[in-house]
C-alpha cells in the first residue's frame, strides 16, 4: 500500500472508501487494479489524484475527507486491521423527459396540477437496483427511494427535452447498477427517454427507456428499466433476475379483459374485427385466422366485446376513437402530426362524405385527360364546380381550412413523379414493362419456364387449365427466336395473376362498378436489357361449356387495337395493384411481421441482445396495422372502396397466405431463385446470378440484404459463440416458437419453418425479419403515390371490360375510345380517395429513423464491440447509397436511366421528409 499511502494516506483509503483491501485491490503485472467505487455529489470541492497513480480511482469529495479526518488520524497510527463496515455514498440519476410539442387544455391543466401536488409529496419515485444479491436479505441490493427534483420548477420549460435529477444513497459494496424502478404518482403520463447514473468511478451507466410512464392510478405497480448492457437469460446477474422475469410477466398480461389505452400488454387475436354486422349484412365479413378456409397471421388483442348481432365478431371502434395497442407502440408526436396534416384523417373521412350529396351524375367520371390533370393544377373541388358557399355548408374540420389556404384548393395534389419528367411516359410499352422490375411492385415477375403457362386450379370448378396463349401470338416479336429458344436463353418472363383472381372473379364482377379479368402478361427481354410486353391473356370464369372465357390481346397494329391494348394494360395494372397491396405490401410486410413483434415483447427481455437488435425494426408497426384494421382493410374501408377486389379483398389476402406465403422464401436470394429471376452460383458475390442483369430492385436489394446479413452475422457470433447457447436460450426459443405456434398458428405444421439450432439459421431468421421490415417494405410502399398518384398509369380498379364486336358497348367504344377508356377507370371521387391514401402512405415523417441509424447510437448497447460493428454497418449502408446513385447515372442501365426514365431510388437508404420515392426506414411505419 506504499503508493496509496503516498497519495492519500492509508487509513483513509482502508477505512473510509473500501470494505476490504483484500477484496478491492489486486496486483497484476506490477500494477494495481481497483473495483468500482463511488463519487458523492454536492456543492463540494473535488481533490484530484496525482497523475502518478497507475490504477483507476474515483475523485473524492473534500467533504467526505473532512468527515473522516478525526478517525483517519487515529487509525493511521494504529497497526490493527481496519473495520470492513461499508460506507454510504450518493450517486445521481439524470432523467431525461421528452415534452409534448403541443398540449390541449386538459393536458396543460393536469400538468400544472401535477406541479402543485409534486411539492406536497406526490412525486416521481425511483429506486436503483444492483446486479448483485444482498447477502443479508437474499434479495437484490437496492438503494433508498429517491424522488425527481425540481419537477414543479421546470413545469413551464418549453424545451423538447427536460432533464431532472435524483440522488440515491448506496454503500461501497453496492456493485454495478442493473435496473431502476419508477412510480409516477402524478395524474398524467410522461415520456421517459433515458436515465444516466453518474458517480461510479468506472463511468456513467446508461438506461435507454423510450417509454411512457403511466400515472399510478392508471397502471399500478412499478415500472422497470434495465441498463443498456445485454444479457442472455442464463447470464443475467442474480440481482436483476427476478426483475427480468417480472417485467416480461407484466407485458404478457393474463389474456383477459378489455385493454385500456394506458395498458402495456401484448397478446394475440384473430382478424374478427374487420366486419361490422351491427350496421347491416353488407358489412359482414369472414373471420380470418383459426380457420382452414381463411388462414391468417394473428393480430394484437384488444379484448373488446362481441358485436350485438354476431358473438364471433369483435365490436368495432370507429374514428376518431383510437383502437388499442400497447401504449409504447403509438406514434410519437411528430409522426402523428404528419398523419394529421395529410389528407387521410383531416380531409378524407370528413370531406368526401359531404361531397357525395353535392355531386350530380354527370361529373363523377373522368371524361377527358384534362380532368385528371386538373387534380394537380386546380384541385378536386374546383373541378367539381363547388364554390365557397357549398364548402361552408359542410362540417369540415379546421385542418381543411388550413389546407385550402395553403394549396388554393382543397385536395390539390402534387404532380406524381411518373409524369413529372415525361407526361406521356406511362403510355409507352417499355415503361409499362419497366415498372414490372423497377416500379412499386417489382416482386411478382417470374422467368417463364413452360409455354403455354398452365393453371393449378381445379379444372372441374374453374375450367380448362390450358392457356389461350399460343406460339403464333408472340413468335414474331422474339427477334427471330422460337419460343423454346427464348425460354432456354432466359428471354421470356411472365406476370401471372390467373390463379389468384379467377376464383373470385364471378363475385367481383357482380359488384356495382367493378369489372375485372384474371390476367397473364408475357414479356420479352430485348438485347438492350429492357423488357417489352408481347401478349396479355384476359380470362373470365367459364359461363358455359361452349362459351370462350379467355382472349389474348397483342400490341397494337392500328387505331382500334391501340385502344384495346391500352385497356388490356390497364386491366393488368388493376390486377397488379390489388395483388401488390393485399398479397405483398400488406400481407408480407405488415400482417406477417406482427406476430414476431408481439412475441418479441412477450418473450424477449429488453436486456436480451436479440430484442435490442430487433427493437428499431418494430417501431410503429402495431400502430399502423391497427389503423389499417380501422379504416383501410375493414369492411367498406379504403381498400374495398378503391381496389378491384372490393369486399373480397381480404379473402384474396388470406388465399395468398394459404397458397404462396413461406417464411423461408421471404429471404431475398431465395425469393429471386424461387421466381426464376436468379440461379444459385457460389462464384458470384451474393451466391447467385441474376437471369436479368438490369433488374434494379434485385441489384440494389442484394446489396442491402448482404449488408444486413453481415451485420447480423457479427452480432449473433458475438453473443452466441457456440450453437448450444442458441439451443439453451429459453427466451429466444420461446420467442420463435410462440411466433410460429401462436402468431402463425394456421401454418405452424408446415415443414419449411427454419429450426433455431445453430447460428446460420438464427442469422437467416433475423435477416429475413429486418429485411422485410426495412428494405422490402420500402420497395413496396414509398412508390405508391409517385407511380399510382397518376391514376391512368396504375388504376387501382376498373369499371368496364374490353368490348367485343358483338357487345352493345362496342359502338360507344369505337365512337369515343378516349372517353370509354377514362370511364373505365375509377370515378373522380374513387380516384381522389385513393390518391389521398397513397399520398399519406408514401410520406416520410420528420422523425423517421433510416436503416443504419438508431436512437442514441453510442449508448443503445453497452458492449463496445457491438457498437463498433453497428458503426461499420452504418458506413456500409452509406456506401451502398453511393453505388445506387452511380447506377442511376449509368446510361447503359436503361431500366433506371434515360430520357424521361425515373431513377430507381426506392432502395436508396436516406430521404428527406415528405413524398420522395426513396428512403429505407428501419421499420414498417406507414
N, C-alpha and C positions, 0 to 999 in steps of 0.2 A: 504493500500500500504506500510505498515511499513516494511514488509520483503523485498519488492522490493527496497525500498529506501535504506535499509541497504546494499543491494548487489551492486546496480549500480547508485543510485540517481534517484529520482522520475521524475525529469524534463526530463532526457534523455529518460527514458522509455516512458513517456507520449507523448513527442513532436516529438521525432525522430524516434521512432520504430512503434508505433501503432496509427492507425487513431482515435480510440476511446477506452478508457479503459473500458467503459461500454459494448462495443461490444466484446472486446477481452477477458477480464478476467471474469471468472465465479467461484463462490465459491461453492464447493460441498464437504460435509463431512469434512469441515475444511481444504481442500486443494484447491489450485488454479489450474485451467486448462487454457491453453492458445492456441489460434488458430495458424495455420501455419504462420511462419514468414520466412524471407529470409536471406541468408548468402551471402554477397558480396565477390567476388573473386578478386584476385590480389596478388602482392607480399607484403602482409601486415602481420604484426604480429597479432595473434589472442589472445584475452583475454578470458581465460576460466572462467566460472562462478564457484562460490564456491559450494561445494557439499551440502551445507545446503538448496539449493533451492529445493522445493518439487514439482515443476512443470516443464514440458519440455520447455526449451527455446533454442534459437539459439546462436551459437558462433557469436560474434560481432567483426567486423573488427576494429582495433585500428584507422585506417584512418578515419572511419566513426565517431568515438568518438571525434577525434581531430577536424573534420569539424563541429561538433556540440557543441564544448566546450563553445564558447562565448555565444551562445544563451542559452545553458543549465544553465550557471551560473546566468544569469539574470532572467531566468524563475524560477529557484529553489527558489528564494526569493519572487516570486510573488504568490499571492493567487488566481489569475484569472484562469479561465478554459483554458486549453491548446488548441492550434489550432488542428483541425482534418484534416489538409491537408496531403494527402498521401505522403510517402517518396519513392523516386526512389531507386531501388536496381538492382544489376546484379546477374543473375543466369547463370550457364554454362551448355551447352549441350555437352556430349561426344558422338560423332558419330562414329560408327564402320563400316568400309567399308571392304568388303572381296575382296582381289585382285585375279586376274586370275592367275592360275598356269603357263600357257603358253600363250603367246601373239604372234599373227602373225605380220608381218612387218607393216601392215596398222594400227593395234591397237596400236602398240608401237609408231608409228609416231604421231597419233592423241592424244595419251596420253601426249606426250611431247608438242604438240601444245596447249593442254588444260592447261598445266603447265605454259606456257608463257602467254596465254590470261587471266589466273586466276589473274596474277599480275596486269593487267590493268583493272580489274573490271568485267570480265565475270566469275562470281563466282557461287558457290552453295549457294543459299539464303534460309534461314529458317525463320519461324515465329511461335511463341508459342501462343497457344490459351488456354484461361481459360475455366473451366467448367461453369463459371458464365457469366451473361449478364451485359454489361456496361450500367448503368442507364442513361448515357448521350446520347450515340449513339443508344441505344436499340438493339445493335448488340453484338456479342461475345467480351469479353475482350481479347485483344491480345497485344503482346509485339511489340517492334520495329523489323524491319527486321534485321537479323544478317547473316554474311557470315561465311563459314567454313574457319578456319585459317590454314595456312601452307600447303595448298594443293600442291603448287609448290615445297616447300621444301621436301615434302615426296614422290615425284613422283617416285624416284628410290628405295624406300624402298621395299625389296623383301619379307617381311613377308606376311604370309597368310592373316592376318588382320591388318589393319592400323586404328588408332584412330585419329580423328580430333576433334577440339573443336570450339564452337561458343558461344558468350556471348549475352544474351538477357537482356534488361532493362525492368523491370516491377515495379509496385508500390506495396505498402504494402497491398493494398486490392485487389490484383490480383486474389486471390483464388487458387484453385488447377489446375495444368496443365492437360488438357484433350486431346489436339491434337496438332500436328505440321504440318505445310505445308512446302513444299520444291519445289524449282525451280532449275533445273540443266541447267545453262547457258553455260555449256561446249559443246563440239561437240560429246562426247562419253558417253554412258550409264555407270553406275557403280552399283554394287550390295550393297545395304544398308542393313546391318544385324540388327542393333539396334541403338537406341538413348537412352541415360540416362540423365535425367535432375537432376543436383546437385545444392544444395543451399537452399533447403527448410528444415526448422527445423524438419519437420515430416519425413524426409528421402528422398532418391532418388526416382524418378519416371521413370519407365521403359516403353519404347516404342518398342516392338518387331516389326520389319519391314520385314525382309527377302524378299526383293523385288528389282527388277531392276528399277532404277530411270532413265528414258529416258531423252535424251537431249531435250531441249525445242523446238528445230527445228523439232523433230520427234513427240513429244507429248506435244502440247501447254497446258498451264494451270498448276496449282499447284497440286503436289501430296499431299495426305492427309494421315497422320499416327496417329493412336489413341494409347492411353496408354493401359497398359495391364489390366485395370480394366474392368470387364464385366458389361454390362448394357442391360436389356430388353428394347425394344423400348420406352415404356412409362416411364421408369426410366432414360432415357438419360438426363443428365444435360442440362439446357437450352442453355448454351454457345456453345455446340457442336452438337445440334440437326440438325441444317442446314447442318453442315459438314457431318454428318452421312448420310443424305438424298442425298447430292451432290455426295458423294463417290459411293454410290450404283447406282445412275443415270449414272455416268461415266462408271461403269463396265457393265451396261446393253447395252449401245450403242443405236442406233436407228434402227438396223436391216437392214441397207442399206450399199451398197458399198463393195468393196473388202478390206479385212482386211490386214493391213500391219503387218510385223513381230514384229514391236515395239508396236503394239496395246495391250490393256489390256481389250478387250471386250469379254464377254461370251454370246453366243447366240446359237440357235438350228438350225439344219437342218436334212434332211433325208439322208439315205445312197444312194445317187445318184452319188457317185464318185468312185464306185468300178470297173466299166467297162471303156473301152477305145475305143468307137466306131470309133473314128477317125483313128485307126490303123487296122480296119477290123472287119468283122462280128463275127469272132471267139472270139473277146474280148468284145462283147456286153453282158451286164448283167442286170437283172431286178433291178429296184429301190426298196430298202427295206424301209418300213415306209410310212405312209399315204396311206395304201393300204390294202384292205380286203384280198387279195390273199397273200401279203407279208408284214404282220405287223412286226414292229421292233422298238426298242428304238431309240431316236434321238441322233445325234452326234453333235459335235461342228461345228458351221457355219464358213466357210472361206470366203464366198462371191465371190468365183471365178466365172467367167462367164461360159456359157454353152459350150459344145463341138461344133465343127463345123458341125457335121453330125446329132446331136440329141440335141435339145434345152432343153430336160428334163434331160439330163445327164451333170453333172458338169465336166468342163475340168480337166484334170489330171495334177499333178505336179509330176515328177519323180525324183528319186535320181540322183545327190546329192542335188538337190534343196529342201529346207525344206518346209514342209506343215505348214500352220498357226495354231498355238494355242496361247492363251494369253501368253504374254512374261514370266510371273512368273511361268508358268506351264512347262517350258522347263527344261530338265535335267541340273543339276549343273555339273560343270566341271569334277569332279571325276567320276560321273555316266556316262557322255558322253565318258570319256576315257575308261571306262570298255567296253562299246559297240564298241568303235573303235578298241581296241586291240583284241576283239573277232573276229571270222571269219565272222560274219554276214555282216558287212559293208566292212571290209578291203579285204576279200577274195571272199566271196560267189558271189557277183554281178560283180566282175571283173575277177576272175579266171575261174569259171566254163564255162561261155560262150566261152571263148577262148579254153577251153579244148575240147569242143564238136567236133570241127573240127579236133582235133588231135586223136580222138578215132576211132578205127576200130570196126566193128560189133562184133567181137569175144570176146572183152574184156569189154563189157558193163554189163555183168551179173556176179553174184557170181556163180562159178561152184563148189567150194569146201569150206568147212568151214574155211580152212586156208586163203581163200581170205578175209573173214570177219575179221579174226584175224589180217591180215596184216594191216588193217586200224589203229590198235593200236600199231603195232610194227615197221612198216617201212613207213607208210604214204600213202596217196592216189596216189600221182604222181609216186612214185616208183612202186606201184602195177600196175600202168598203163604202166610202162615201159618208162615214159617220162624223158628224161635227161635234163641237163642244157641248151643244145642248143635249145631245144624246149621252155623252160621257157623264154629264152632271147627274143624269138620272140613274146611273149605275152605281152600285155600292162598292166603290173601289177603295182599296187601302191607300194610305199616304204614299207608299213607295211608288205607286203608279204615277202619281203626280210628279214625283221626282224623275222618274224615267221619261215622262213626257217632256218635262222641261229640258232634260239633258240631251234627248235624242230628237226633239222636234217631231214627235210622232210615236205613239206607243207601238211597241213591237216592231220597231225598225231594226233590222238585223245587219250585222257586219257581213261584208261580202265573203263568202266561203273561199278558201284557198283554191279549190278546184277550178274556179272561174276567175281567179284574181290575176293569173298570168296569161291565160288564154280562155276567153269566154266560150269558145266553141270546142275546147279540148274534149269534153265529155261525149261529143258526137262521134269521135273517131274510134274505129275498131281497135287500133293499137292502144288507146287509152283505156278502153273498156277491158282489154286483156291485161294491161299493165297493173290495173288495180287488183287483179287476182293474186299478184305476188308482191305488190308494194302499196296496196291500199289499206283500208281499215279491217279487212278480213282476209289476210294472206295465209290462213291456216287450213283451208278446205281443199285447195287444188291438189290433185294426185297425178302421178305418172300413169298413163294408160298402158295396161299390160294385156288386155283382152279386148278385141273388137269383133263384133259389136259388144258393148257392155251388157252385162246380164244382171237382172234383178234378183235379190234374195228373198223377195216377198212370196207368200203362198199363192201360187197361180190359181187355185180354186177360188180364192177370195178376190184377188187383185188382177186377174187376167194373166195373159202370157208374160213369161219372164223375158221374152225376146225384145230387143230394142228395135225401133223403126229405123235406126241409123244403118245405112248401107255404105259400102265402099264407094259407090258412084256419087254419094253426096259430098265426099271430101277429097277423093284421089286427085282431082285436077288442081287442088290447092296445096299440094305437098312437094312442090319443086321437083317434080319428076319421079318421086319415090312412090313405091307401092305402100299400102297401109302397113303391111307387115314390116317392110324395111324401115318405115318411120318409127314403128314401135321398137324394133331392135336397136335403133340408134338413139333412143330416148328423145324422140322429137314430138310425140303426141302426149297431151295432158288433158285432164277432164275435171270438171266440177260437177258432181253428180248429186242432185237433190231429189232424185226419183223416189227412192225408198223411204225417205224421211217425211215427204209431203203426201205421197199418194194415199196412205191410209186415212188421211184427214181431209182430202180434197172435196169429197162429196158434201161433208158437213160445212167446210169453209165456204164453198161456192153457194151454199144455201143461205148464208148470212147476207143481210142487207148491205149493199155497197162493197162486196168482196168478190173478186174473181181471180182465180189463180190456176196455174199449171204446176205439175211436178217436172222440173227441168233438168236437162243434161246439156252441158256445153263442152264441145271439143275444141282444143287449141293446138296449133302447130307452132313449134319453136323454129323461128327463122334463122338464117345464117348470121344475122346481126345480133342474135341473142334476145330478141324480143318475141313476144307471143302474138299470134293473130287468131281470132276465133274463126273456125271453118264450118261449124254447124251447131245448131241448137235444136234439141229434141224437146217437144212440148207434149206432156202426157196428161190425160184426164181419166177419171175412173171409167171403166167399161160400162156402157149403158145397155149393151145387148151383145149377143154372140156375133152378129154381123156388122156391128157399128164400129168403125175405126175410132180408137181412143188416143192415137198417137200421131203426131205430124212432125216433120223435120223442116226447119227453116234455115236457109243458107244465105250468105252475104248477098247484097243487093245486085241486081242486074239492070233494073230500070227504076222509074219513079215509084211505082206501086210497091215493088219488092223492097225498096229502100225503107218505106214506112212500115212495112210488115217486119222487116229486120229490126228497125228501131223499137217496135213494140215487143218483139221477142227478147231483145236485150233488156228492156225494161222489166219484163217478167222474170228474167234471170236475176236481175238486181233485187227485185222484190223478194224472191226466194232467198237470195243471199242475205238480205237484211234481216229476215226472220231467223235463219239459222245462225247468223253471226250473233244476234242478240240473245237468243234463247239457248243455243247449244254450246257456244264458245264463250262469249263475254260473260253472260250471267252464270251459266252452269259451271264452267271450268274455273273461272277466276273469282267468282263471288260465292255461290252456294256451296261448292265443293271444298272451299277453304274454311268455311265457318266451323265445321266440326273440329278441325285441327286447332282452331283458335280457342274454342270453348274448352276442349280437353287440356290445352296448354295451361290455361288459367286454373283449371281444377286439379291438375296432377303434377305440374312442374312448379316448384317454389320459385319465387322471384330471385332466390340465390342460385338456382340451377343454371349452369352455363348454357344449356340449350335454350332455356327461357330467355336469357339475356341475348342470345344470338337472334332469336325469332322476334323479340319484342317490337322492334321498329317496323317489322313486316306485318304486324297485326293491327296497326293503328287505324282507327276509324272504320274498320271493315264491318263490325257488328252494327254500327250506326247506319251506314249506307245501306246495308242489307235490310235493316228494319224499315228504313224509309222506302225501300223498293217494295216491300210487302204491303206497305200502307198506301202507296199511290202509283207504283209502276207496274208490278206484276199481278196486282189484285184484280178482282172482277171489275170490269169497266174502267180499269186503270189505263195508264198511257200506252202500255204495250198492246193491250187488247184493242184500244181505240185507234192506234196508229199503224199497226203492223198487220200483214195479210192474215195470219192465223186467227186473229180475233180472240174469241172466248176459248179457243182450243190451244192457245199459245203455251200455257204451262204443261198441258198434256204432251205437246211436242218436246218440251224440255225434259219431261220425265222419260219419254221414249228414247231420247238421246242418251240419257244417263243409263238406261237399261241396256241399250244395244252397242254403244260406242265408247262410253267413258271408261277409261282404265287408268288408275293412278300411275302405274309403271310406265305407261306411254305418254304421260304428261312431261316427261323429260324431253327437251328439245331435240337432242340427237335421235332418241327413239321415235319421236313423232315424225321427224323427217324421213327416217327409214321406213316406218310403217306406211307412210303415204307414197313411198317410192321416189321421194324428192332427193334422196341420198342413198348411197350404198356404203356398207362398212368398209373402211380402208385405214388400217392402222399406220400406214405411212403418211397419212395426212394429219395436219395439226390437231384436228378435233376427233380423229379416229373415224372419219367418214369423208366421202367425196360427194359433193352436190352433183346431181344429174343436170341441173340448170345453173350455169355459173353465175349469171347475173340475176340472183334471187335476193333482193335487198333485205327482206325480213330474215331470211335464213343466214345470210352472210353476216349481218350486224348482230343478229341474235346469238350466233355461235360465239362471237367474241365476248358478249356479256355472260352467256352461260358458262364459258370456261373461267372467266374471272370470278364468278360466284362460286363455282366448284372448287377452284384453287383456294379461295378464302375459307370456305367451309372445311376443306381438307386440312388446312393448317389448324383451324380451330378445333376440329374433332381430334386430331392427332395430339394436340396439347393436353386435352382433358381426358382422353381415352387412349393411353399409350398401348394398351393391350385389349383384345376382344372381351376378356372376362369382365372388365369394368362396364362394358355396354350391356352384357347379358345380366349382370347383377345390379344394374342401376334400376331400382324398383320404380322410381318416379318416371324415368324415361320409358320403361317398358309399359307402365300404366298409361302414360300419355298416348303412346302409339296404339296400344291395344284398345283403349276407350275410343280413340278417333275412328278406328275401324269398326269395332263391335257394337258401338252405340251410335256414333256420329254417322257412319256409313253402314248401318246395320243391314240394310236391304242387299248389300253386296258383300257382306262380311265373309261369306263362304267361298268367294272366288279365289282361285289358286294363284292369281297373278300378284297378290299383295306382297311386297318385299318383306323379308324377315329381318328383324333387327338383331342379327347375330354377330356382326363384325362392323368395322369402321367403313368399309366400302358401301355397304347397304345404308348405314346411317348417313353417310355423306350424300348418297343418292337421294334419299328421302328428303333431307333438309334442303338440298339444292333445288329439287322439284318445287318445294313449298315456296322458297324465296324467289325462284324464277317466275312462278305463276303469280305471286303477289306483286311483283315489281315489273319486270320487263314484259312478260306475256300480257298482263293486264294493260300496260301502257300501249302496247302494239294494237290491242283490240279496242281501246277506249278513246284515246285522245285525238283520233282522226275522225270521230263521228260527225262533228259539225263541219270541219274542213272539207270532207267528202260528201256527207249526207245533207249538209245545210242547203245545198242546191238540189232540190227535190228531183228534177228531171234526171240528174246524174245517178241518183240512187234512191228511187222511190221505195218507201217502206211498205206500201201496199199498192195493189192495182184494183181498179173497179170495172174493167172491161176485158173480155177475152179478145183474141185476134179474130176478126170476122172471116168466115169462109164466103165464097161467092154465092152460096145458097142461103146465107143468113140475111135476115131483114136489115141488119145494121150495116151490111156491106155497102149499100148505096151512100149512106151518110159518111162512111169511111172514105169512099172514093171522092165524094164531092168536097170534103174538107178534112183531109187527113191530119193536119196540124191540130185542129180542134178536137178530133177524135182522140188523138194521142194525149193531149193535155187533159181532156175529160176522163181519160183512163187513169190518170194519176190521182193522188189524194186530193180531196177538196181543199179549198183555201183554208178553212179552219183546221182540218186534219193536218195539213202541211205546217201551219203556224204552230199548232200544239206540239207536233213532232220536232220542229226546229227549236222551239223554246227548250224542250227537254234535252236534246243532244247538245245544244249550246251550253247548258248548265253542266252536263256530264263531261264535256270536253274541256272544262275550265280548271286550271291550276289555281289553288288558293295561295294566299301570301305566306301561309305557314307550312307550305309543302316541304317535305323532307325527302331529298332525292337519293337514289342509290349511291352509296359511297359517302353519305352524310349520316350523322346521327346526333341527337342532343347530347351535350356535354361530352364531346369526343374523347377527352383525356381522362374522364372520371367515370364513364359508364361501367367500366370493368377495372377491378383492382389488380389485374395481372398485366404487368408491363409488356410481356412478350405478345399478349393478345392485342393490346392497344397498338403496338408497333405493326403487327400483322394487319390490323384494320387500316392503318395509315397506308400500308402498301397496297391494299385492295382499293382504297380510295384513289391512290395515284394511278392505278391500272385503269380504273373507270375513266379518269381524266384523259389517259392516252387513247382509250377506245373512242372517246368523243372526237378527238382529232383525226383518227382514222376514218370515222364516219364522215366528218366534214370533207376530208380529202376525197373519199369515194364519191361524194355528191358533186364534186367538181371534175370528175373524170368523164370526159365525153365518150369514152369507149363503153361506159356503163349506161346504156341508153334507157334503162328502166328507172333511172334516177337522175339523169342529166340530159338536157336537150332543150330545144325551143318549146317553151310552154310546159315543160315537164316539171312536176313538183319534185324537189329533192326528197329522199326518204329520210325523215328525221324523227320518226315515231320512236325509235330506239336510241336517239341521241340523249344522253343521260340528263342534261341540265335543261332548265327552262326558266323564263320569266313567268310571273303570274299571268293568268288570262288564258285565252284560247290561242295556243301557239303551234299545235300539231307536232309537238316534240316534248321531251322530258320523261324520265322514268322515276316516278315516286317509289319510295320503299314499299308502299302498301296499297291495297285496294281501298281507295278512299272516295271514289266517285263512281 
